Structure formats: C-alpha cells, structure tokens
Amino acid sequence: MVALNRAIAVGMAEGPEAGLEAISAIEDRQRLARYPFLPAAVAELELRAGRPERAAERLRAALRLARNPAEEALLLRKLVACSAAG
C-alpha cells in the first residue's frame, strides 16, 4: 500500500504517465489485486491523462472490488464524474 501511495504522489508531482509507470513498477502488485483503490488510482491517472474511457473501465473494475457501501458510493460518484468528463 505504501508503494501505491508513492505512485499516486509521483503522478501528482510528475504527471499521470509517470504515476502509471510507478504503479506498473510496484513489486508484488498481486498483493493489491483485491484492493479497490488500485484500479481507482489507475482510473484517476488515466482521466488526468485525457483517457476517460479507460478511466471508466478501471472504475468499473474498482466497483466490482468494493468492500462496503461507502466504497461503492465513492467509486460510483467517481464513475459518474468520469463519464461526464468523456
């Protein structure tokens, strides 16, 4: 999770492509396979990179992993906002 947070920070500081690269470089990313905020982070970076369709796809994946109604509501709001951006 620390590596994911670092990758998000890289994306904010150096741009979405750098953040996506940092996420791809996370060792043992399989440990985060069931964590809904991994695809949500990718979605945010894809949206910032101007790819709303890819962002929406990743948000739908995150929604399938949501662990409770609060996460589901948050991710659904992001998906609606992403669709409005596209």
Contact map, one row per residue, 1 for C-alpha under 8 A:
11111000000000000000000000000001000000000000000000000000000000000000000000000000000000
11111100000000000000000000000000000000000000000000000000000000000000000000000000000000
11111110000000000000001001000000000000000000000000000000000000000000000000000000000000
11111111000000000000001001000000000001000000000000000000000000000000000000000000000000
11111111100000000000000000000000000000000000000000000000000000000000000000000000000000
01111111110000000000000000000000000000000000000000000000000000000000000000000000000000
00111111111000000011011000000000000000000000000000000000000000000000000000000000000000
00011111111100000010001000000000000000001000000000000000000000000000000000000000000000
00001111111110000010000000000000000000000000000000000000000000000000000000000000000000
00000111111111100110010000000000000000000000000000000000000000000000000000000000000000
00000011111111111111000000000000000000000000100000000000000000000000000000000000000000
00000001111111110010000000000000000000000000000000000000000000000000000000000000000000
00000000111111100000000000000000000000000000000000000000000000000000000000000000000000
00000000011111110110000000000000000000000000000000000000000000000000000000000000000000
00000000011111111110000000000000000000000000000000000000000000000000000000000000000000
00000000001101111111000000000000000000000000110110000000000000000000000000000000000000
00000000001000111111100000000000000000000000100010000000000000000000000000000000000000
00000000011001111111110000000000000000000000000000000000000000000000000000000000000000
00000011111101111111111000000000000000000000100000000000000000000000000000000000000000
00000010001000011111111100000000000000000100110000000000000000000000000000000000000000
00000000000000001111111110000000000000000000000000000000000000000000000000000000000000
00000010010000000111111111000000000000000000000000000000000000000000000000000000000000
00110011000000000011111111000000000000000100000000000000000000000000000000000000000000
00000000000000000001111111000000000000000000000000000000000000000000000000000000000000
00000000000000000000111111100000000000000000000000000000000000000000000000000000000000
00110000000000000000011111111000000000000000000000000000000000000000000000000000000000
00000000000000000000000011111000000000000000000000000000000000000000000000000000000000
00000000000000000000000001111110000000000000000000000000000000000000000000000000000000
00000000000000000000000001111111100000000000000000000000000000000000000000000000000000
00000000000000000000000000011111100000000000000000000000000000000000000000000000000000
00000000000000000000000000011111110000000000000000000000000000000000000000000000000000
10000000000000000000000000001111111001000000000000000000000000000000000000000000000000
00000000000000000000000000001111111001000000000000000000000000000000000000000000000000
00000000000000000000000000000011111100000000000000000000000000001000000000000000000000
00000000000000000000000000000001111111000000000000000000000001001100000000000000000000
00000000000000000000000000000000011111110000000000000000000011111110000000000000000000
00000000000000000000000000000000001111111000000000000000000001000000000000000000000000
00010000000000000000000000000001101111111100000000000000000001000000000000000000000000
00000000000000000000000000000000000111111110000000000000011011000000000000000000000000
00000000000000000000000000000000000111111111000000000000011001000000000000100000000000
00000001000000000000000000000000000011111111100000000000000000000000000000000000000000
00000000000000000001001000000000000001111111110000000010010000000000000000000000000000
00000000000000000000000000000000000000111111111000000111111000000000000000000000000000
00000000000000000000000000000000000000011111111100000010000000000000000000000000000000
00000000001000011011000000000000000000001111111110000010000000000000000000000000000000
00000000000000010001000000000000000000000111111111110110000000000000000000000000000000
00000000000000000000000000000000000000000011111111110110000000000000000000000000010000
00000000000000010000000000000000000000000001111111100000000000000000000000000000000000
00000000000000011000000000000000000000000000111111100000000000000000000000000000000000
00000000000000000000000000000000000000000000011111110000000000000000000000000000000000
00000000000000000000000000000000000000000000011111111110000000000000000000000000000001
00000000000000000000000000000000000000000000011001111111000000000000000000000000011011
00000000000000000000000000000000000000000000000000111111100000000000000000000000001001
00000000000000000000000000000000000000000010011000111111110000000000000000000000000000
00000000000000000000000000000000000000000111111000111111111000000000000000000000010000
00000000000000000000000000000000000000000010000000011111111100000000000000000010011000
00000000000000000000000000000000000000000010000000001111111110000000000000000000000000
00000000000000000000000000000000000000110110000000000111111111000000000000000000000000
00000000000000000000000000000000000000110010000000000011111111100000000000110110000000
00000000000000000000000000000000000000000000000000000001111111110000000000000010000000
00000000000000000000000000000000000100100000000000000000111111111000000000000000000000
00000000000000000000000000000000001111110000000000000000011111111100000000100000000000
00000000000000000000000000000000000100000000000000000000001111111100001100110000000000
00000000000000000000000000000000000100000000000000000000000111111100000000000000000000
00000000000000000000000000000000011100000000000000000000000011111110000000000000000000
00000000000000000000000000000000001100000000000000000000000001111111101100000000000000
00000000000000000000000000000000000100000000000000000000000000001111101100000000000000
00000000000000000000000000000000000000000000000000000000000000000111111100000000000000
00000000000000000000000000000000000000000000000000000000000000000111111110000000000000
00000000000000000000000000000000000000000000000000000000000000000001111111000000000000
00000000000000000000000000000000000000000000000000000000000000100111111111100000000000
00000000000000000000000000000000000000000000000000000000000000100111111111110000000000
00000000000000000000000000000000000000000000000000000000000000000000111111111000000000
00000000000000000000000000000000000000000000000000000000000000000000011111111100000000
00000000000000000000000000000000000000010000000000000000001001100000001111111110000000
00000000000000000000000000000000000000000000000000000000001000100000000111111111000000
00000000000000000000000000000000000000000000000000000000000000000000000011111111100000
00000000000000000000000000000000000000000000000000000000001000000000000001111111110000
00000000000000000000000000000000000000000000000000000001001100000000000000111111111000
00000000000000000000000000000000000000000000000000000000000000000000000000011111111100
00000000000000000000000000000000000000000000000000000000000000000000000000001111111110
00000000000000000000000000000000000000000000001000010011000000000000000000000111111111
00000000000000000000000000000000000000000000000000011001000000000000000000000011111111
00000000000000000000000000000000000000000000000000000000000000000000000000000001111111
00000000000000000000000000000000000000000000000000010000000000000000000000000000111111
00000000000000000000000000000000000000000000000000111000000000000000000000000000011111
